[in-house]
Amino acid sequence: MEQSRAQTKWSQFLSLIVVFFFWGFVAASNDILIPVFKKWFVLSQVQSQLVAWAFYVAYFVGSVIFFIVSLKSDILQKFGYKKTLAVGLALSAFGAFLFVPAAAAASFWFFLTALFIVGLGFSVQQIVANPLAIKMGSPETGAHRLTLAGGINSLGTTIGPILLGIVLFGMGNKNDSKPKDTNLTKIELVKDEYEAHKKELLKNVAELREDRQDDPLKINEVIATVEQTVKVLDGQIASIDQNPSADDAQIDAYSKKIVKIKQKSSTISYPIGFVKDHLKEVKMPFIVLGIAFILVAIFMLFSKIEDPAKEEEAEIDEGSSKFSVFNYPQLYLGMLAIFIYVGVEVSIISNLPALLHTKEFGGVLEHNIAPFVSLYWGSLMIGRWNGSINVFNMSKTVNMLMKFIIPFVAFGIIILANELSGKDVSSFYIYAFWILAFIIMSFIGGKAAGKTLMIFGIAGIVMMVLGLVYPDKEIAKYFFISGGLFCSIMWPSIFDLAIAGLGKNTGKASSFLVMMILGGGIIPLIQGWICDFDKTSPDGIMGITWTHFSYVIPILCFIYLAFYGFVTPKILKKQGVVMGETTSSGH
């Protein structure tokens, strides 16, 4: 075993994982774009989820095209892994550069097209990079290498929203991003919500008065609409000042009123030039990304990455040139698992800004969302860094010690990055308890992919249920965010289980699995659709808002993932396929 571990081709592998970083950077940045586009393009929650839809449906389309072409010719064997990767990177670069005209046109559909093309390039990269990472060394450490690559992916997801947040909103204000003062009375908290919304609207009025590119009549019309809303807010604030000892019924009435005022504000259509001005900052990060994609593509072409030997993919001969997904239960069940896994991973965070924007979760505004997004995606980094420890050859004692140290090192990076961006994240320290729970569960899961997937699926169910029922919403939000921790091990575990026993058909199976990344575009739409019931039923359901209730969707997803982890090892055993210790205890 020790010898097999030493076979990892590190110089080649380190070149490859740069690509994994880009996937994470862009995917997490989408979660900052969603509330921004929702605000300036006047979108419903389900419409805002089209950002995720455009990005992830591209994976499906790209994989279908790849598979159809591969039926006539094995692309990876004909052109090689490096050239195929470079083509995928060039395609993503083209999509990134399209953000420039999209921002200039202030067109939501143009932005979706650009994201679709970026995702199309990523689909090609995913099909190549995942099996390549597994094959760059001993099969026994294949899943560990994929987990390490996932850890680099998660570093991108942690840094992406922070950097994009800085570009769009500037450096943070620690006083502005602090949690609500728990010493304030209920009526004072409601008043704070009114004043925060008034401050936001007055800022827009001030900027509108400086607008020289739009029709003055349109500008004055919008200013009048906004100022009318400000007058309503002033009237409510004055009423609160005259009623400092308001009872619960009166406080509830004030709370419902601010919800209605915010809903009305969200329908204000700002002048096109004004919107363009607020979207122009989106261009620069994607120009830089586009250039980086091209540079990495060139680097890949001249790197020493070797294509896996053809005989390695021919180890298992099915006796037929025809390949059918339905011949492999581990594969078609794994396709559904990937669909659901990516869906739940994206849906939890894509709808989190809407949840945190609700009154019960503190009314967090767009410019203060980035730390929560980075903590969620950083949670995947914590889990994947922990899982990747088994790639390295170290003693059992050191290995166990590192499994406690590395997650908290990753957590420290998340805290430091947010602090450097100017945000107050002192409230994040309590999250250490969730990290400790994750470490304990990773030891319980052991090294079997199926068992670990089942345990973390169950953990995901428990966390989502607690997020729905826990009375203190300052704590409840961390139960939802911890979904990132328990998703962190799932991709390599599902992928490893799904391609087990496929032999020469591994490439085709990989394209089918990558097709199922489509779930990242579908499941968030379903959850967003539930969120939008708050507009027609402001009283919510079962004592909570519909946005809060929408997190029943992740519960259903985690139930299936736990089932897949339970049933697949039994299926493989019947086929005579023994997985062995393919997934680290850190998963």
Buried (B, 14 or more C-beta within 10 A) or exposed (E): EEEEBEEBBEEBBEBBBBBBBBBBBBBBBBBBBBBBBBBBBBBBBBBBBBBBBBBBBBBBBBBBBBBEEBEEEBBBBEBBBBBBBBBBBBBBBBBBBBBBEBBEBBBBEBBBBBBBBBBBBBBBBBBBBBBBBBBBBBBBBBBBBBBBBBBBBBBBBBBBBBBBBBBBBEEBBEEBBBEBEEEEEBBEBBBBBBEBBBEBBBEBBEEBEEBEEBEEEBBEEBBEBBEEBBEBBEEBBEBBEEEEEBEEEBBEEBBEBBBEBBEEBBEBEBBBBBBBBBBEBBBBBBEEBBEBBBEBBEEBBEBEBBBBEEEEBEEEEBEEEEBEBEEBBBBBBBBBBBBBBBBBBBBBBBBBBBBBBBBBBBBBBBBBBBBBBBBBBBBBBBBBBBBBBBBBBEEEEEBEEBBBEBBBEBBEBBBEBBBEBBBBBEBBEEBEEBBEBBBEBBEEBBBBBBBBBBBBBBBBBBBBBBBBEBEEBBBBBBBBBBBBBBBBBBBBBBBBBBBBBBBBBBBBBBBBBBBBBBBBBBBBBBBBBBBBBBEEEEEBBEEBBBBBBBBBBBBBBBBBBBBBBBBBBEBBEEEEBEBEBBBBBBB
